[in-house]
Amino acid sequence: MDTYMNKNESKFSLENLISKADKNNLVGENGITSNGLVNLIENIIHEIMNKEKSRFLDDTQNDKANGSYTRNLNTSVGKLNLQVPRVRSGEFRSSLLPNKYQRYDESFEELIFSFLINGDSKNEIIYKMKSRGIAFSEKAYDEIFQFIKKQMEDFKSQELDSEYNFIYIDAYHCMIKDTKDKRIKKSVIYTVLGVDKFANKSIIGFYPFFGHENKTTWMEVFQDLINRGLKRVLMFISDDFSGMSEAIKTLFPYSDIQKCIVHLDRNLYRNMQKDDAKFVTKKLYEIKATCNTYQSGILLYQSDVLDKFKKKYPTFIKHLEKRKTEHMCFLKYPEAIRKHIYTTNPVESVHSSFEKMRIKKGGFFQSMDTLNVAIFIVSDKLNLTWKKPIPMIKSKIYELNQMFNLKFYEEEN
């Protein structure tokens, strides 16, 4: 049964739908809010259910509307408080809802996030709607897509704090279809995660590009962060990307740089014999576990790794020699937080969500637009789950603030 969009189709306007909610509650100073995302989903569902009810009553002349009842549904972005319309006969039931006593339904959530462009194409969304007996127009799809795209653009341009203790940067490689020439191309997404002066973690930017990482694209990323208000960062944590350190040193000359130790460990096995790589891995573990100061760590790394293997692997060890201060930088910081700052793992966990989405979409993303919007939704959902400060980092806020003030006081004087 076609229960939606057959009559009065033009009345479904996302602008009218959103105006029923408090727009200031939907989008705050820092982008879309947690209540706002839930509010948006609730209003889309209410609009569809009321259209279904109207269609049912048009086809059932002897029945009448009979108010609504409340039903709560838990989703990954929060609890939905739905006002479900009913009729006197009790015969009407919205095709959108999960089973009567089911409080969480994965297929229901997947459908709802299709409205928010969770990487799905128009045809996929319309198919999902029809599978529930709901006819959904391309006009409605386009309105929702453009609205969410605007929220994504607001998120990507929102003003940042001027100071962060830590900024993690990592790259996720994938395939994206270029709508200009219809070719599927190698692409990279740079994800930037910040830990602010109060130990709160959030995704503060993501930057997709066709091609591979290089100094030019890194400069674009950092320049955008600066344009949005970023001024001072205690430490940047990243993998050993080409051009990354040069870009940081140019734009943030007083910031520390930490190259990811986990990536270094993986790199050993690509450039050294297995037994030698195992030896260095154990030595890195020893440095992390026993060295109390940056100076002691540098000395041990130099004598037991760099000097020991420089004749056997001259090119690789020369590469490591140039980066030794960046590999050992975490030792300048309080011991309790070192495991949080010598690796880009916090960003890699974000990329695991991107990877699940890529696999679900058949191995590539349909366009740069749908990728941007889908990653915005994923990023927003993750930010909503990171509501509390990172405990270990919070416990050392005083020491970090002292380090921050000393570093940038010297800069200004």
C-alpha positions, 0 to 999 in steps of 0.5 A: 500500500502506498501510504506516503507522498501520494497526496499533497506531495508538495506539502512535504517540505523539509523547511516546513518540517524543521520550522515545527522544531526549535531551530536554535535547538537543532543547530548551536554555536558549535554545529548540530547539537545532540538534541538537534539531531534527535529532534530532526529524526523525530520530526521526519518520523512524525511527518511520515506517520501523520501522512500515513494516518491521513491516507489511512483515514481517506481510505477508511471513511467510517474511522476517525483520528484518536490522538496519539500515544508515546513510544520511546525508541533507543538509537545510537544517537539518543532516545527518540520520544515519538508521538504515534498517531492512532485511530478509534478502530485501532486498525492503523499502525505506521509502517515505519515502526519496529514490532510492538514490543521491540525497543531497538531495531537495527533495520529501523535505525538503518532506515532512519539514517538513510534519511540522513544520507548514511552513504545510501543512494537515492534508489537505496533509500526509496527501496528501503521505504517501499519495503515498508510500504511507504512511497518516498519521492526524490524531491523529499530525498533532495530536500533532506540531503541538502539540509544535512549537507548544509549542517555538514558544511557548518560543522566543517567551518565552525569556529575552533578553540584557539588552544588545544593540548593535543591534536591527532591526525591520521589518513584513511585511504579509500576509493571515491567515485568522481562525478565529473568523469564517472571514474572511481579514484584513489582518495585519502581522508585526513581526520583531525581529532582534538583534545582541548585544555579540559581533556575533552575529545572531539573530531574537529575536522575531516578533509577528503582529497583525490590522490595521496597525501603530500605537503600541499594538502597538509598545508591546506588542512592546517591553514583551514584549522588556522582560519577557523581559530586554531592558534596554539597546540601543545603537541601534534600526534601523527604517522610519518606522512610525507610533508607533515612535519615540515607543514607543522614546523612552518605554521606551528613552530613551537608545537611538539611533534610525536610520530606514532610509535605503533606505526614505527613498530609496523614499519620495522618489519617492512625494512628489517629482518624479522629477528632485528625487527623483534629486537627493536620492538622489545627495545621500544617497549623497554624505553616506554616502560623504564625511561623516566626522562626524554634525555634517557630515552633518546640516549637508549634509542641512539645506542641500542637501536640507531648505532647498533643497526646503522651499518646493516640498514644505512638508509632506513636508520638514517631515516629514523635518525632524522626523526628520533626526537619526534619518536621520543617526544612523548617522554617529555610528558607526564608518565600517566598520559604517555600511552595516550599520546605516543600513538594515533590509535584514537583516530584509527578507531574513528577510521574503523567506522569509515571502513565499515561504511566503505565495505557496506557500500560495496568497496567505494563511496558514490561521490564526494558529496555523499562521502562528506555527509556520511562521514559528518553523520558518523563524526557527529555520532562519535562526538556525542558518545565522547561526553566526558573528559579523558580521565588520565589526561584530566588528572594531569591537566595542571601539569599540562597547563604549566607546560603549555604556559611555559612553552607559549610564554617563551614564544611571546617573549 
